[in-house]
Amino acid sequence: MAIQRLHTNQRMSQIVIHQNTVYLAGQVAADDDLVKGAAEQTRSTLTEIEKLLAEAGTDKTKILSVTIYLKDIDADFEAMNGVWDQWLPTGTAPARATVEAKLCEPEILVEMSVVAAL
């Protein structure tokens, strides 16, 4: 079975496709949105996820699971969920975990890792 890797560097691939499954690396908001709050970063992150899913040949209705990392779960959980709930079509909720984590850069409030079906 062939493994397809897109947007690859020495450290990671943004998209990995194997059989009928798409794996996205952890996604964060676009650089311009990192100065904004959790809701705006969530919106930007979801836009990035949609672009990558489309490039892989799938979409948000086929997300199987998502892990959401928040810098401060107490401060940002509600804001992130407000955007998430509006973005996700009814009846397509994936398996999900949301955890608090020290993220790679101090201005990043939200990161998401996604697994989807083709």
C-alpha positions in Angstrom: 0.0 0.0 0.0 1.5 3.3 -1.1 1.7 6.2 1.4 1.3 9.7 0.0 3.0 12.6 1.8 2.3 16.2 0.9 4.0 19.4 2.1 6.9 17.4 3.5 10.1 18.6 5.0 12.8 16.7 7.1 10.7 16.9 10.2 7.1 16.3 9.1 4.4 16.2 6.5 1.3 18.4 6.6 -0.8 15.7 5.0 -0.3 11.9 5.0 -2.7 9.7 3.0 -2.7 5.9 3.5 -5.4 3.7 2.1 -8.6 5.6 2.7 -7.4 7.7 5.6 -6.0 11.2 5.7 -3.8 12.4 8.6 -3.1 16.1 9.1 -0.3 17.4 11.2 -1.2 19.7 14.0 -2.6 22.9 12.5 -2.5 26.4 14.0 -3.8 29.8 12.9 -2.2 31.7 10.0 0.6 34.0 11.2 -1.5 37.1 10.9 -4.1 35.6 13.3 -1.7 34.6 16.0 -2.0 38.0 17.6 -5.8 37.5 18.1 -7.8 35.6 20.7 -8.8 31.9 20.9 -12.0 32.4 18.8 -10.2 34.0 15.9 -7.3 31.5 16.1 -9.8 28.7 16.0 -11.5 30.1 13.0 -8.2 30.5 11.2 -7.1 27.0 12.2 -10.3 25.5 10.8 -9.8 27.4 7.6 -6.4 25.8 7.3 -7.8 22.4 8.0 -10.5 22.8 5.4 -7.8 23.7 2.7 -5.7 20.7 3.5 -8.6 18.3 3.6 -9.7 19.6 0.2 -6.2 19.2 -1.2 -6.3 15.6 0.1 -9.7 14.9 -1.6 -12.0 15.0 1.4 -13.8 17.5 3.6 -14.9 18.3 7.2 -17.9 16.0 7.0 -15.5 13.1 6.9 -13.4 13.9 9.9 -13.1 10.8 12.0 -11.2 12.3 15.0 -9.7 15.5 16.2 -7.4 16.3 19.0 -7.6 19.9 20.1 -4.8 21.4 22.1 -5.5 24.6 24.1 -2.8 26.7 25.8 -5.3 27.6 28.6 -8.3 25.3 28.7 -10.0 27.4 31.4 -9.7 30.6 29.4 -10.2 29.4 25.9 -12.5 26.3 25.9 -15.8 28.2 25.5 -14.5 30.5 22.8 -13.0 27.6 20.8 -16.2 25.6 21.2 -18.4 28.5 20.0 -16.5 28.6 16.7 -16.2 24.8 16.4 -20.0 24.3 17.0 -20.8 26.8 14.2 -18.2 25.3 11.8 -19.1 21.6 12.1 -22.2 20.4 10.2 -25.0 18.8 12.3 -24.7 15.1 12.4 -20.9 14.9 11.5 -19.3 15.2 15.0 -16.0 13.2 15.1 -14.5 11.5 18.0 -12.7 14.3 19.9 -10.4 15.1 22.7 -9.5 18.5 24.0 -6.5 18.9 26.2 -4.4 21.7 27.7 -0.9 21.8 26.5 2.2 23.9 26.4 2.3 24.7 22.7 5.5 25.4 20.6 5.2 29.2 20.5 3.8 31.4 23.3 1.3 33.2 21.0 -0.4 30.0 19.8 -3.6 29.4 21.8 -5.1 26.6 19.7 -3.7 23.7 17.7 -5.7 20.8 16.1 -4.7 17.4 14.7 -7.1 15.7 12.4 -7.8 12.2 11.0 -10.3 12.0 8.2 -11.7 9.4 5.7 -11.3 10.0 2.0 
